[in-house]
């Protein structure tokens, strides 16, 4: 099977745009191959946000040249995740983890499981021993993914509890904390706590004034715009006028019919009385059925609430246990460092020293 044609690297993007550590990893390939592979890696990073599919094409081109390098498989996994190719993302990131021994992209892997419709597997990764080895940022990102998985399973109260960590209410600001607060507002909204959700949504936006966490784009997706135009309104007015004319004509015909039907009034009254009796009996039966249905619905809702509260209680106990053991304890210091994937934030980028200059 012939190889796909390599995507064209935009002018001005070279391996020099990668940081020193990545360039050192590429050095073992030989000068020419390292330059080609590095240029594709840099191009993949350049297009991560603006054109995820093109970023994936460059990542594949780099993988074709140096599939045995961890940074190459890492870049391919992140590009696949950004492009919504979650199976490919999992495959590439699992390979990268075996090569490098790093678990930093565990949140991306867990969120990819969610993307494949497997929230239970996302929860398994969130509670895996590897998750306890992550830095503060990555732990928060993993909590965000866990909360989303709980919501996927209908455990909305538990999804709220998962995110109630000390960092949530600290004065510090960072892209990771902005995404944490935004995810918390979303969880509150799904749990029908709209007033609290609005407060935390506003606070999350205040934490992302420079747009680094990309929250404004997500918020805009929720807005509903009324596009009804004046032509539709004029058409409706014309329809109303025609309907009024038809009603006037019908009223005149009804007045004529009344005189012709005076002899049948008595018979109609008798029939109406019989119909009323039958309707009363049917309505009584229907009301009884409706009451039975409402009773059944109330019973089911009570069962669902009990299950949801139990799950939330279990999650809260796990959070408290983790904090006391040091496994998930966070500090009040500002969170810094690379970001990770979550339902409300971008995936981490490879280690680029500076952005490439534009596509000429």
Residue pairs with C-beta under 8 A, 6 or more apart in sequence:
3 64
4 60
6 40
6 61
6 64
7 40
7 43
7 54
7 57
7 58
7 61
9 39
9 40
9 43
9 58
10 43
10 46
10 356
10 358
10 359
10 360
11 359
11 360
12 356
12 357
12 358
12 360
13 39
13 42
13 43
13 46
13 356
13 357
14 35
14 38
14 39
14 42
14 356
15 23
15 26
15 34
15 35
15 37
15 38
15 39
15 41
15 42
16 23
16 38
17 42
17 45
17 46
17 352
17 353
17 354
17 355
17 356
18 26
18 38
18 41
18 42
18 350
18 351
18 352
18 353
19 351
19 352
19 353
20 353
21 351
22 38
22 41
22 71
22 350
22 351
22 352
23 34
23 38
25 69
25 70
25 71
26 34
26 37
26 38
26 66
26 69
26 71
27 34
28 34
29 37
29 65
29 66
29 69
33 65
33 66
36 65
37 62
37 65
37 66
37 69
37 72
40 58
40 59
40 61
40 62
40 65
41 58
41 59
41 62
41 71
41 72
41 75
41 350
42 352
42 356
43 55
43 58
43 356
44 55
44 56
44 58
44 59
44 62
44 75
44 76
44 79
44 350
45 55
45 75
45 349
45 350
45 352
45 356
46 55
46 355
46 356
46 359
47 54
47 55
47 58
48 55
48 78
48 79
48 82
48 346
48 347
48 349
49 82
49 346
52 79
52 82
52 83
52 84
53 83
55 79
55 82
55 83
56 76
56 79
56 80
56 82
56 83
56 85
58 79
59 72
59 75
59 76
59 78
59 79
59 80
60 76
62 72
62 75
62 76
63 72
63 73
63 76
65 72
66 72
67 73
68 99
69 99
70 96
70 99
70 100
70 102
71 96
71 350
71 351
73 92
73 93
73 95
73 96
73 99
74 92
74 93
74 96
74 100
74 105
74 350
75 350
76 88
76 92
77 88
77 89
77 90
77 91
77 92
77 93
77 95
77 96
77 105
77 108
78 89
78 93
78 105
78 108
78 347
78 348
78 349
78 350
80 86
80 88
80 89
80 92
81 89
81 93
81 108
81 111
81 112
81 341
81 347
82 346
82 347
84 115
86 112
86 113
86 115
86 116
87 112
87 116
89 108
89 109
89 112
90 109
90 112
90 113
90 116
93 105
93 108
93 109
93 112
94 109
96 102
96 105
97 103
97 105
103 130
103 131
103 133
103 134
103 138
104 134
104 135
104 138
104 338
104 340
104 348
105 340
105 341
105 348
106 125
106 128
106 130
106 131
106 134
106 138
106 142
107 134
107 138
107 141
107 142
107 144
107 145
107 340
107 341
107 342
108 340
108 341
108 347
108 348
109 125
110 121
110 122
110 125
110 126
110 142
110 145
110 146
110 149
111 122
111 145
111 148
111 341
111 342
111 343
112 341
113 119
113 121
113 122
113 125
113 149
114 122
114 145
114 148
114 149
114 152
114 343
119 148
119 149
119 150
119 152
119 153
120 149
120 153
122 145
122 146
122 148
122 149
123 146
123 149
123 150
125 131
125 142
126 142
126 143
126 145
126 146
126 149
127 146
127 318
131 139
131 142
132 327
132 328
134 142
135 337
136 167
136 330
136 331
136 335
136 337
137 176
137 335
137 336
137 337
137 338
137 339
137 340
138 340
139 328
139 330
140 165
140 167
140 176
140 177
140 179
140 180
140 330
140 335
141 176
141 179
141 339
141 340
141 341
141 342
141 345
142 340
143 162
143 163
143 165
143 180
143 328
144 163
144 179
144 180
144 183
144 342
144 343
144 344
144 345
145 341
145 342
145 343
146 162
147 159
147 160
147 162
147 163
147 183
147 184
147 187
148 159
148 183
148 342
148 343
150 156
150 158
150 159
150 162
150 311
150 315
151 159
151 186
151 187
151 190
154 308
155 308
155 311
155 312
155 315
156 187
156 190
156 191
156 192
156 308
157 191
157 308
157 309
157 311
157 312
158 308
158 311
158 312
158 314
158 315
159 187
159 190
159 191
160 184
160 187
160 188
160 191
160 193
160 312
161 312
161 315
161 316
161 319
162 187
162 315
162 319
163 180
163 183
163 184
163 187
164 184
164 316
164 319
165 180
165 319
165 328
165 330
166 330
166 331
166 332
167 177
167 180
167 330
167 332
167 335
168 177
168 180
168 181
168 184
170 177
170 332
172 332
172 333
172 334
172 335
173 207
173 334
174 207
174 334
174 335
174 336
175 208
175 212
175 213
175 339
175 345
176 213
176 335
176 339
176 345
177 207
177 334
177 335
178 204
178 207
178 208
178 212
178 213
178 215
179 204
179 213
179 215
179 339
179 342
179 344
179 345
181 200
181 203
181 204
181 207
182 200
182 201
182 204
182 205
182 208
182 213
182 215
182 218
182 344
183 342
183 343
183 344
184 200
184 204
185 196
185 197
185 198
185 199
185 200
185 201
185 203
185 204
186 197
186 343
186 344
188 194
188 196
188 197
188 200
189 197
201 219
204 215
205 215
205 216
205 219
207 213
208 214
208 215
208 216
213 345
214 345
214 346
215 344
218 344
319 328
322 328
322 329
323 329
338 348
338 349
338 351
339 345
339 346
339 347
339 348
340 347
340 348
341 347
341 348
